[in-house]
Amino acid sequence: MWTEVLKFRGSMQPEDFLEWIGIADEIMEFKRVPTNERVALVATRFQGRAEVWWQQFKLARNRAGKPKLSDWEKMKRMLREEFLPHNFTRLMYQILQNLRQGMRFVDEYTTEFYELLVRNDIEETQDQLVSRYCGGLHIQILDMVNLFDPVTVTEVHQRALQLEKTLSRKSGSGPFMSFGSGPRNRNRTNIGSSSGKNSGGRTSASGSTNSIQRNPASNIQNPRAMGGFRCFGYGETCHRLSECSRSAKKVLFIDPTEFNEEDTEIEEDPPLSAEDIANEEIVDGDTGIC
């Protein structure tokens, strides 16, 4: 059974360094290493930069007349100050505050949630932890989880797992089927878009050229796209029918020989004679019974 403290070179990522300290604590607790011997045991696993730092640290204490360091808790604080970024605590808290599930599985989101709680040493009540955990869940899962009024993060986690399976089964190819692959897909999308930008716009230019080649007559056949007019007589563009040079202009001319006001006679009714007036019959209209 492997129960040795891992080697530490001092060049790990911050998360790996914190994980190394946690494993070292667990191993020494399991082997029941005395508190005053833990510093010496861990120092035997230093290599590279970590070993150089430890030798300089012991030399500085000897010159100052200080005793050897034997407090493991104090050594852990000094290791954090030396091998963690100075703003690491603030960065970890910002990551926790902005943590969202996104396109990840519920289990992946939950794992990172607990890791960030340990990194930030958060001390909150169960209600506060539940609110923080629920605030990062996918909106569809969150709406249904709130119907159950959970009281612990574990209960919320189990409910979210069941809802995730149900939504994935109903949606088929919906967003819940692609949990875990969302960030990778977005990275590929960003790489493609960035490569198009780095190529000086050649991709976009070629894309527009291809669209023009597929429909070369689209802009020509559409006079509005050309910004001009269209001749409705011959179908030509850039001019109106009234300005068309191909249309035969028709003009009506009046022959003066065919129309003369002086030769025009107006026919009038002949005057009535006395006999016609005498023989004129006067007809009255009918009258009804009063």
Phi and psi in degrees as GROMACS dihedral restraints (atoms count N, CA, C in turn):
[ dihedral_restraints ]
;  ai    aj    ak    al  type     phi  dphi    fc
    3     4     5     6     1   -82.0    20    10
    4     5     6     7     1   120.7    20    10
    6     7     8     9     1  -137.9    20    10
    7     8     9    10     1    31.8    20    10
    9    10    11    12     1  -100.3    20    10
   10    11    12    13     1   149.1    20    10
   12    13    14    15     1   -71.1    20    10
   13    14    15    16     1   134.9    20    10
   15    16    17    18     1   -66.1    20    10
   16    17    18    19     1   154.4    20    10
   18    19    20    21     1   -73.1    20    10
   19    20    21    22     1   148.2    20    10
   21    22    23    24     1  -129.0    20    10
   22    23    24    25     1   120.9    20    10
   24    25    26    27     1  -100.9    20    10
   25    26    27    28     1    -9.8    20    10
   27    28    29    30     1    84.7    20    10
   28    29    30    31     1     7.8    20    10
   30    31    32    33     1  -119.3    20    10
   31    32    33    34     1    23.1    20    10
   33    34    35    36     1   -80.5    20    10
   34    35    36    37     1   163.3    20    10
   36    37    38    39     1   -70.7    20    10
   37    38    39    40     1   156.6    20    10
   39    40    41    42     1   -54.3    20    10
   40    41    42    43     1   -42.1    20    10
   42    43    44    45     1   -65.4    20    10
   43    44    45    46     1   -39.9    20    10
   45    46    47    48     1   -66.4    20    10
   46    47    48    49     1   -36.8    20    10
   48    49    50    51     1   -63.8    20    10
   49    50    51    52     1   -45.4    20    10
   51    52    53    54     1   -65.1    20    10
   52    53    54    55     1   -35.6    20    10
   54    55    56    57     1   -66.1    20    10
   55    56    57    58     1   -37.6    20    10
   57    58    59    60     1   -62.7    20    10
   58    59    60    61     1   -42.7    20    10
   60    61    62    63     1   -63.4    20    10
   61    62    63    64     1   -41.7    20    10
   63    64    65    66     1   -63.4    20    10
   64    65    66    67     1   -40.7    20    10
   66    67    68    69     1   -66.6    20    10
   67    68    69    70     1   -40.2    20    10
   69    70    71    72     1   -61.1    20    10
   70    71    72    73     1   -41.5    20    10
   72    73    74    75     1   -61.2    20    10
   73    74    75    76     1   -44.0    20    10
   75    76    77    78     1   -65.2    20    10
   76    77    78    79     1   -41.5    20    10
   78    79    80    81     1   -65.4    20    10
   79    80    81    82     1   -44.3    20    10
   81    82    83    84     1   -68.9    20    10
   82    83    84    85     1   -31.2    20    10
   84    85    86    87     1   -68.1    20    10
   85    86    87    88     1   -39.8    20    10
   87    88    89    90     1   -66.3    20    10
   88    89    90    91     1   -40.9    20    10
   90    91    92    93     1   -84.4    20    10
   91    92    93    94     1    -1.8    20    10
   93    94    95    96     1    55.8    20    10
   94    95    96    97     1    49.5    20    10
   96    97    98    99     1   -74.0    20    10
   97    98    99   100     1   130.7    20    10
   99   100   101   102     1   -57.7    20    10
  100   101   102   103     1   149.5    20    10
  102   103   104   105     1   -61.4    20    10
  103   104   105   106     1   -38.5    20    10
  105   106   107   108     1   -78.2    20    10
  106   107   108   109     1    -3.4    20    10
  108   109   110   111     1  -110.7    20    10
  109   110   111   112     1    -2.3    20    10
  111   112   113   114     1   -71.2    20    10
  112   113   114   115     1   -37.1    20    10
  114   115   116   117     1   -62.6    20    10
  115   116   117   118     1   -46.0    20    10
  117   118   119   120     1   -64.9    20    10
  118   119   120   121     1   -37.2    20    10
  120   121   122   123     1   -66.1    20    10
  121   122   123   124     1   -46.1    20    10
  123   124   125   126     1   -66.7    20    10
  124   125   126   127     1   -36.0    20    10
  126   127   128   129     1   -62.4    20    10
  127   128   129   130     1   -26.4    20    10
  129   130   131   132     1   -70.4    20    10
  130   131   132   133     1   -12.8    20    10
  132   133   134   135     1   -99.8    20    10
  133   134   135   136     1     3.4    20    10
  135   136   137   138     1   -77.1    20    10
  136   137   138   139     1   140.7    20    10
  138   139   140   141     1  -144.4    20    10
  139   140   141   142     1   160.9    20    10
  141   142   143   144     1    61.7    20    10
  142   143   144   145     1  -130.8    20    10
  144   145   146   147     1   -61.2    20    10
  145   146   147   148     1   -38.8    20    10
  147   148   149   150     1   -62.6    20    10
  148   149   150   151     1   -40.0    20    10
  150   151   152   153     1   -66.9    20    10
  151   152   153   154     1   -41.1    20    10
  153   154   155   156     1   -61.9    20    10
  154   155   156   157     1   -44.1    20    10
  156   157   158   159     1   -61.1    20    10
  157   158   159   160     1   -42.2    20    10
  159   160   161   162     1   -65.9    20    10
  160   161   162   163     1   -39.5    20    10
  162   163   164   165     1   -65.2    20    10
  163   164   165   166     1   -42.7    20    10
  165   166   167   168     1   -65.2    20    10
  166   167   168   169     1   -37.7    20    10
  168   169   170   171     1   -63.9    20    10
  169   170   171   172     1   -45.3    20    10
  171   172   173   174     1   -65.2    20    10
  172   173   174   175     1   -38.9    20    10
  174   175   176   177     1   -63.8    20    10
  175   176   177   178     1   -41.0    20    10
  177   178   179   180     1   -64.8    20    10
  178   179   180   181     1   -37.3    20    10
  180   181   182   183     1   -70.3    20    10
  181   182   183   184     1   -37.2    20    10
  183   184   185   186     1   -64.9    20    10
  184   185   186   187     1   -42.1    20    10
  186   187   188   189     1   -65.4    20    10
  187   188   189   190     1   -33.6    20    10
  189   190   191   192     1   -81.9    20    10
  190   191   192   193     1    -2.3    20    10
  192   193   194   195     1    74.4    20    10
  193   194   195   196     1    23.5    20    10
  195   196   197   198     1   -94.0    20    10
  196   197   198   199     1   151.6    20    10
  198   199   200   201     1   -72.4    20    10
  199   200   201   202     1   169.2    20    10
  201   202   203   204     1   -65.6    20    10
  202   203   204   205     1   147.0    20    10
  204   205   206   207     1   -76.7    20    10
  205   206   207   208     1   125.2    20    10
  207   208   209   210     1  -128.3    20    10
  208   209   210   211     1    -0.7    20    10
  210   211   212   213     1   -90.2    20    10
  211   212   213   214     1   112.9    20    10
  213   214   215   216     1   -66.7    20    10
  214   215   216   217     1   -37.9    20    10
  216   217   218   219     1   -63.3    20    10
  217   218   219   220     1   -41.4    20    10
  219   220   221   222     1   -66.1    20    10
  220   221   222   223     1   -37.8    20    10
  222   223   224   225     1   -65.7    20    10
  223   224   225   226     1   -37.5    20    10
  225   226   227   228     1   -63.5    20    10
  226   227   228   229     1   -39.6    20    10
  228   229   230   231     1   -63.9    20    10
  229   230   231   232     1   -39.9    20    10
  231   232   233   234     1   -69.0    20    10
  232   233   234   235     1   -36.8    20    10
  234   235   236   237     1   -64.2    20    10
  235   236   237   238     1   -40.0    20    10
  237   238   239   240     1   -64.6    20    10
  238   239   240   241     1   -41.7    20    10
  240   241   242   243     1   -64.5    20    10
  241   242   243   244     1   -31.6    20    10
  243   244   245   246     1   -85.9    20    10
  244   245   246   247     1   -39.2    20    10
  246   247   248   249     1  -112.6    20    10
  247   248   249   250     1     1.5    20    10
  249   250   251   252     1  -107.9    20    10
  250   251   252   253     1   147.3    20    10
  252   253   254   255     1   -58.6    20    10
  253   254   255   256     1   148.3    20    10
  255   256   257   258     1   -64.6    20    10
  256   257   258   259     1   -29.5    20    10
  258   259   260   261     1  -102.1    20    10
  259   260   261   262     1    21.7    20    10
  261   262   263   264     1   -63.8    20    10
  262   263   264   265     1   -41.6    20    10
  264   265   266   267     1   -61.7    20    10
  265   266   267   268     1   -44.7    20    10
  267   268   269   270     1   -66.3    20    10
  268   269   270   271     1   -39.0    20    10
  270   271   272   273     1   -64.6    20    10
  271   272   273   274     1   -42.2    20    10
  273   274   275   276     1   -63.1    20    10
  274   275   276   277     1   -38.4    20    10
  276   277   278   279     1   -68.9    20    10
  277   278   279   280     1   -37.8    20    10
  279   280   281   282     1   -64.3    20    10
  280   281   282   283     1   -40.0    20    10
  282   283   284   285     1   -63.7    20    10
  283   284   285   286     1   -40.9    20    10
  285   286   287   288     1   -64.7    20    10
  286   287   288   289     1   -41.0    20    10
  288   289   290   291     1   -64.5    20    10
  289   290   291   292     1   -35.6    20    10
  291   292   293   294     1   -98.4    20    10
  292   293   294   295     1    10.7    20    10
  294   295   296   297     1   -67.5    20    10
  295   296   297   298     1   126.9    20    10
  297   298   299   300     1  -134.9    20    10
  298   299   300   301     1   150.0    20    10
  300   301   302   303     1   -67.7    20    10
  301   302   303   304     1   -43.9    20    10
  303   304   305   306     1    62.1    20    10
  304   305   306   307     1  -128.5    20    10
  306   307   308   309     1   -99.9    20    10
  307   308   309   310     1    17.3    20    10
  309   310   311   312     1   -88.8    20    10
  310   311   312   313     1   163.3    20    10
  312   313   314   315     1   -70.1    20    10
  313   314   315   316     1   159.1    20    10
  315   316   317   318     1   -61.7    20    10
  316   317   318   319     1   -40.6    20    10
  318   319   320   321     1   -62.5    20    10
  319   320   321   322     1   -41.2    20    10
  321   322   323   324     1   -64.8    20    10
  322   323   324   325     1   -43.0    20    10
  324   325   326   327     1   -63.4    20    10
  325   326   327   328     1   -41.6    20    10
  327   328   329   330     1   -65.6    20    10
  328   329   330   331     1   -40.6    20    10
  330   331   332   333     1   -60.7    20    10
  331   332   333   334     1   -47.0    20    10
  333   334   335   336     1   -66.7    20    10
  334   335   336   337     1   -33.7    20    10
  336   337   338   339     1   -60.9    20    10
  337   338   339   340     1   -47.8    20    10
  339   340   341   342     1   -67.9    20    10
  340   341   342   343     1   -37.2    20    10
  342   343   344   345     1   -62.1    20    10
  343   344   345   346     1   -42.4    20    10
  345   346   347   348     1   -69.1    20    10
  346   347   348   349     1   -31.7    20    10
  348   349   350   351     1   -62.7    20    10
  349   350   351   352     1   -41.4    20    10
  351   352   353   354     1   -68.8    20    10
  352   353   354   355     1   -41.8    20    10
  354   355   356   357     1   -62.1    20    10
  355   356   357   358     1   -37.3    20    10
  357   358   359   360     1   -92.8    20    10
  358   359   360   361     1    -5.9    20    10
  360   361   362   363     1    52.9    20    10
  361   362   363   364     1    51.7    20    10
  363   364   365   366     1   -76.4    20    10
  364   365   366   367     1   130.9    20    10
  366   367   368   369     1  -117.7    20    10
  367   368   369   370     1    96.7    20    10
  369   370   371   372     1  -131.0    20    10
  370   371   372   373     1   161.4    20    10
  372   373   374   375     1   -74.2    20    10
  373   374   375   376     1   168.5    20    10
  375   376   377   378     1   -62.2    20    10
  376   377   378   379     1   -39.1    20    10
  378   379   380   381     1   -63.0    20    10
  379   380   381   382     1   -40.9    20    10
  381   382   383   384     1   -66.8    20    10
  382   383   384   385     1   -40.8    20    10
  384   385   386   387     1   -65.9    20    10
  385   386   387   388     1   -40.3    20    10
  387   388   389   390     1   -63.1    20    10
  388   389   390   391     1   -43.1    20    10
  390   391   392   393     1   -63.4    20    10
  391   392   393   394     1   -41.2    20    10
  393   394   395   396     1   -65.9    20    10
  394   395   396   397     1   -41.3    20    10
  396   397   398   399     1   -68.9    20    10
  397   398   399   400     1   -44.7    20    10
  399   400   401   402     1   -65.8    20    10
  400   401   402   403     1   -31.3    20    10
  402   403   404   405     1   -63.6    20    10
  403   404   405   406     1   -20.2    20    10
  405   406   407   408     1   -99.9    20    10
  406   407   408   409     1    -4.1    20    10
  408   409   410   411     1   -71.7    20    10
  409   410   411   412     1   159.4    20    10
  411   412   413   414     1   -59.9    20    10
  412   413   414   415     1   143.2    20    10
  414   415   416   417     1   -60.5    20    10
  415   416   417   418     1   -37.1    20    10
  417   418   419   420     1   -68.3    20    10
  418   419   420   421     1   -38.5    20    10
  420   421   422   423     1   -70.5    20    10
  421   422   423   424     1   -40.6    20    10
  423   424   425   426     1   -61.1    20    10
  424   425   426   427     1   -43.3    20    10
  426   427   428   429     1   -60.5    20    10
  427   428   429   430     1   -38.3    20    10
  429   430   431   432     1   -81.2    20    10
  430   431   432   433     1   -31.5    20    10
  432   433   434   435     1   -65.0    20    10
  433   434   435   436     1   -37.9    20    10
  435   436   437   438     1   -63.4    20    10
  436   437   438   439     1   -19.9    20    10
  438   439   440   441     1   -69.1    20    10
  439   440   441   442     1   -22.9    20    10
  441   442   443   444     1   -92.8    20    10
  442   443   444   445     1   -10.8    20    10
  444   445   446   447     1    52.2    20    10
  445   446   447   448     1    63.1    20    10
  447   448   449   450     1   -71.1    20    10
  448   449   450   451     1   157.0    20    10
  450   451   452   453     1  -117.2    20    10
  451   452   453   454     1   -11.9    20    10
  453   454   455   456     1  -133.4    20    10
  454   455   456   457     1   158.6    20    10
  456   457   458   459     1   -65.6    20    10
  457   458   459   460     1   -36.1    20    10
  459   460   461   462     1   -61.4    20    10
  460   461   462   463     1   -41.3    20    10
  462   463   464   465     1   -65.4    20    10
  463   464   465   466     1   -41.9    20    10
  465   466   467   468     1   -62.4    20    10
  466   467   468   469     1   -41.1    20    10
  468   469   470   471     1   -60.9    20    10
  469   470   471   472     1   -46.2    20    10
  471   472   473   474     1   -65.7    20    10
  472   473   474   475     1   -41.0    20    10
  474   475   476   477     1   -63.3    20    10
  475   476   477   478     1   -41.8    20    10
  477   478   479   480     1   -65.0    20    10
  478   479   480   481     1   -36.8    20    10
  480   481   482   483     1   -63.3    20    10
  481   482   483   484     1   -43.8    20    10
  483   484   485   486     1   -64.6    20    10
  484   485   486   487     1   -42.8    20    10
  486   487   488   489     1   -67.1    20    10
  487   488   489   490     1   -35.2    20    10
  489   490   491   492     1   -62.2    20    10
  490   491   492   493     1   -43.3    20    10
  492   493   494   495     1   -64.6    20    10
  493   494   495   496     1   -41.6    20    10
  495   496   497   498     1   -64.4    20    10
  496   497   498   499     1   -46.3    20    10
  498   499   500   501     1   -66.4    20    10
  499   500   501   502     1   -36.5    20    10
  501   502   503   504     1   -65.6    20    10
  502   503   504   505     1   -38.5    20    10
  504   505   506   507     1   -69.7    20    10
  505   506   507   508     1   -37.5    20    10
  507   508   509   510     1   -77.1    20    10
  508   509   510   511     1   -39.5    20    10
  510   511   512   513     1   -76.7    20    10
  511   512   513   514     1   -22.4    20    10
  513   514   515   516     1    69.5    20    10
  514   515   516   517     1   -89.7    20    10
  516   517   518   519     1  -104.8    20    10
  517   518   519   520     1    22.9    20    10
  519   520   521   522     1   -74.3    20    10
  520   521   522   523     1  -173.1    20    10
  522   523   524   525     1   -63.8    20    10
  523   524   525   526     1   -25.6    20    10
  525   526   527   528     1   -76.4    20    10
  526   527   528   529     1   -10.1    20    10
  528   529   530   531     1   -86.7    20    10
  529   530   531   532     1   -11.8    20    10
  531   532   533   534     1  -112.6    20    10
  532   533   534   535     1    21.2    20    10
  534   535   536   537     1   -60.5    20    10
  535   536   537   538     1   137.7    20    10
  537   538   539   540     1    92.9    20    10
  538   539   540   541     1   -23.4    20    10
  540   541   542   543     1  -104.2    20    10
  541   542   543   544     1    -6.3    20    10
  543   544   545   546     1   -60.1    20    10
  544   545   546   547     1   -51.9    20    10
  546   547   548   549     1   -60.2    20    10
  547   548   549   550     1   -37.9    20    10
  549   550   551   552     1   -67.3    20    10
  550   551   552   553     1   -40.4    20    10
  552   553   554   555     1   -64.7    20    10
  553   554   555   556     1   -38.1    20    10
  555   556   557   558     1   -67.2    20    10
  556   557   558   559     1   -35.8    20    10
  558   559   560   561     1   -64.1    20    10
  559   560   561   562     1   -41.0    20    10
  561   562   563   564     1   -65.0    20    10
  562   563   564   565     1   -36.6    20    10
  564   565   566   567     1   -65.7    20    10
  565   566   567   568     1   -43.1    20    10
  567   568   569   570     1   -64.4    20    10
  568   569   570   571     1   -38.9    20    10
  570   571   572   573     1   -63.0    20    10
  571   572   573   574     1   -41.9    20    10
  573   574   575   576     1   -64.0    20    10
  574   575   576   577     1   -42.0    20    10
  576   577   578   579     1   -68.7    20    10
  577   578   579   580     1   -37.2    20    10
  579   580   581   582     1   -69.0    20    10
  580   581   582   583     1   -35.9    20    10
  582   583   584   585     1   -66.2    20    10
  583   584   585   586     1   -34.6    20    10
  585   586   587   588     1   -65.2    20    10
  586   587   588   589     1   -35.5    20    10
  588   589   590   591     1   -71.9    20    10
  589   590   591   592     1   -38.9    20    10
  591   592   593   594     1   -69.1    20    10
  592   593   594   595     1   -21.1    20    10
  594   595   596   597     1   -83.8    20    10
  595   596   597   598     1    13.5    20    10
  597   598   599   600     1    76.0    20    10
  598   599   600   601     1    21.9    20    10
  600   601   602   603     1    82.5    20    10
  601   602   603   604     1    10.2    20    10
  603   604   605   606     1   -64.6    20    10
  604   605   606   607     1   -34.4    20    10
  606   607   608   609     1   -65.8    20    10
  607   608   609   610     1   -46.4    20    10
  609   610   611   612     1   -67.0    20    10
  610   611   612   613     1   -36.7    20    10
  612   613   614   615     1   -65.6    20    10
  613   614   615   616     1   -44.0    20    10
  615   616   617   618     1   -65.8    20    10
  616   617   618   619     1   -36.3    20    10
  618   619   620   621     1   -62.5    20    10
  619   620   621   622     1   -43.2    20    10
  621   622   623   624     1   -67.7    20    10
  622   623   624   625     1   -34.8    20    10
  624   625   626   627     1   -65.1    20    10
  625   626   627   628     1   -42.1    20    10
  627   628   629   630     1   -63.2    20    10
  628   629   630   631     1   -39.2    20    10
  630   631   632   633     1   -65.6    20    10
  631   632   633   634     1   -33.2    20    10
  633   634   635   636     1   -70.8    20    10
  634   635   636   637     1   -40.0    20    10
  636   637   638   639     1   -67.7    20    10
  637   638   639   640     1   -32.4    20    10
  639   640   641   642     1   -66.0    20    10
  640   641   642   643     1   -32.7    20    10
  642   643   644   645     1  -135.2    20    10
  643   644   645   646     1    73.4    20    10
  645   646   647   648     1   -69.0    20    10
  646   647   648   649     1   -25.5    20    10
  648   649   650   651     1   -99.0    20    10
  649   650   651   652     1     8.3    20    10
  651   652   653   654     1   -65.8    20    10
  652   653   654   655     1   -44.2    20    10
  654   655   656   657     1   -75.5    20    10
  655   656   657   658     1   -29.2    20    10
  657   658   659   660     1   -74.2    20    10
  658   659   660   661     1   -39.1    20    10
  660   661   662   663     1   -76.3    20    10
  661   662   663   664     1   -14.6    20    10
  663   664   665   666     1  -105.8    20    10
  664   665   666   667     1   103.0    20    10
  666   667   668   669     1   -64.8    20    10
  667   668   669   670     1   -27.1    20    10
  669   670   671   672     1   -67.6    20    10
  670   671   672   673     1   -35.2    20    10
  672   673   674   675     1   -65.8    20    10
  673   674   675   676     1   -29.3    20    10
  675   676   677   678     1   -81.5    20    10
  676   677   678   679     1   -13.3    20    10
  678   679   680   681     1    79.6    20    10
  679   680   681   682     1    15.2    20    10
  681   682   683   684     1  -121.9    20    10
  682   683   684   685     1  -154.9    20    10
  684   685   686   687     1  -113.9    20    10
  685   686   687   688     1   175.8    20    10
  687   688   689   690     1  -135.2    20    10
  688   689   690   691     1   137.3    20    10
  690   691   692   693     1   -85.0    20    10
  691   692   693   694     1   116.2    20    10
  693   694   695   696     1   -79.1    20    10
  694   695   696   697     1    -9.7    20    10
  696   697   698   699     1   -81.8    20    10
  697   698   699   700     1   -41.2    20    10
  699   700   701   702     1  -123.1    20    10
  700   701   702   703     1     1.4    20    10
  702   703   704   705     1    76.5    20    10
  703   704   705   706     1    10.9    20    10
  705   706   707   708     1   -85.0    20    10
  706   707   708   709     1   157.9    20    10
  708   709   710   711     1  -104.9    20    10
  709   710   711   712     1   171.9    20    10
  711   712   713   714     1    73.4    20    10
  712   713   714   715     1     9.5    20    10
  714   715   716   717     1  -158.0    20    10
  715   716   717   718     1   159.0    20    10
  717   718   719   720     1   -87.0    20    10
  718   719   720   721     1   169.3    20    10
  720   721   722   723     1   -64.9    20    10
  721   722   723   724     1   -34.4    20    10
  723   724   725   726     1   -69.3    20    10
  724   725   726   727     1   -20.2    20    10
  726   727   728   729     1  -100.7    20    10
  727   728   729   730     1     4.3    20    10
  729   730   731   732     1   -69.9    20    10
  730   731   732   733     1   131.1    20    10
  732   733   734   735     1   -81.6    20    10
  733   734   735   736     1   -14.5    20    10
  735   736   737   738     1   -89.2    20    10
  736   737   738   739     1   -18.8    20    10
  738   739   740   741     1   -77.9    20    10
  739   740   741   742     1   139.7    20    10
  741   742   743   744     1   -81.4    20    10
  742   743   744   745     1   121.1    20    10
  744   745   746   747     1   -82.4    20    10
  745   746   747   748     1   125.4    20    10
  747   748   749   750     1  -103.9    20    10
  748   749   750   751     1   129.1    20    10
  750   751   752   753     1  -126.4    20    10
  751   752   753   754     1   134.8    20    10
  753   754   755   756     1   -92.9    20    10
  754   755   756   757     1   127.1    20    10
  756   757   758   759     1  -111.1    20    10
  757   758   759   760     1   147.1    20    10
  759   760   761   762     1  -109.6    20    10
  760   761   762   763     1   126.6    20    10
  762   763   764   765     1   -83.4    20    10
  763   764   765   766     1   119.3    20    10
  765   766   767   768     1   -66.0    20    10
  766   767   768   769     1   -21.7    20    10
  768   769   770   771     1   -75.8    20    10
  769   770   771   772     1   -21.4    20    10
  771   772   773   774     1   -88.8    20    10
  772   773   774   775     1   -11.3    20    10
  774   775   776   777     1  -140.1    20    10
  775   776   777   778     1   116.7    20    10
  777   778   779   780     1  -140.0    20    10
  778   779   780   781     1   121.7    20    10
  780   781   782   783     1   -65.1    20    10
  781   782   783   784     1   -30.7    20    10
  783   784   785   786     1   -69.9    20    10
  784   785   786   787     1   -33.4    20    10
  786   787   788   789     1   -82.4    20    10
  787   788   789   790     1    -5.9    20    10
  789   790   791   792     1   -83.4    20    10
  790   791   792   793     1   125.4    20    10
  792   793   794   795     1  -109.6    20    10
  793   794   795   796     1   137.7    20    10
  795   796   797   798     1  -100.7    20    10
  796   797   798   799     1   118.7    20    10
  798   799   800   801     1   -78.1    20    10
  799   800   801   802     1   131.3    20    10
  801   802   803   804     1  -121.1    20    10
  802   803   804   805     1   155.0    20    10
  804   805   806   807     1   -69.5    20    10
  805   806   807   808     1   140.0    20    10
  807   808   809   810     1   -68.8    20    10
  808   809   810   811     1   152.2    20    10
  810   811   812   813     1   -69.6    20    10
  811   812   813   814     1   150.7    20    10
  813   814   815   816     1   -81.7    20    10
  814   815   816   817     1   143.2    20    10
  816   817   818   819     1   -90.4    20    10
  817   818   819   820     1   173.9    20    10
  819   820   821   822     1   -67.2    20    10
  820   821   822   823     1   -33.6    20    10
  822   823   824   825     1   -66.7    20    10
  823   824   825   826     1   -39.2    20    10
  825   826   827   828     1   -66.1    20    10
  826   827   828   829     1   -35.1    20    10
  828   829   830   831     1   -69.2    20    10
  829   830   831   832     1   -38.1    20    10
  831   832   833   834     1   -67.8    20    10
  832   833   834   835     1   -38.1    20    10
  834   835   836   837     1   -82.2    20    10
  835   836   837   838     1     2.0    20    10
  837   838   839   840     1   -69.9    20    10
  838   839   840   841     1   126.8    20    10
  840   841   842   843     1   -92.9    20    10
  841   842   843   844     1   127.0    20    10
  843   844   845   846     1   -97.5    20    10
  844   845   846   847     1   122.9    20    10
  846   847   848   849     1  -112.5    20    10
  847   848   849   850     1   125.8    20    10
  849   850   851   852     1   -96.4    20    10
  850   851   852   853     1   156.7    20    10
  852   853   854   855     1   -77.3    20    10
  853   854   855   856     1   155.8    20    10
  855   856   857   858     1   -69.7    20    10
  856   857   858   859     1   148.6    20    10
  858   859   860   861     1  -121.9    20    10
  859   860   861   862     1   142.8    20    10
  861   862   863   864     1   -90.1    20    10
  862   863   864   865     1   177.6    20    10
  864   865   866   867     1   -80.6    20    10
  865   866   867   868     1   127.0    20    10
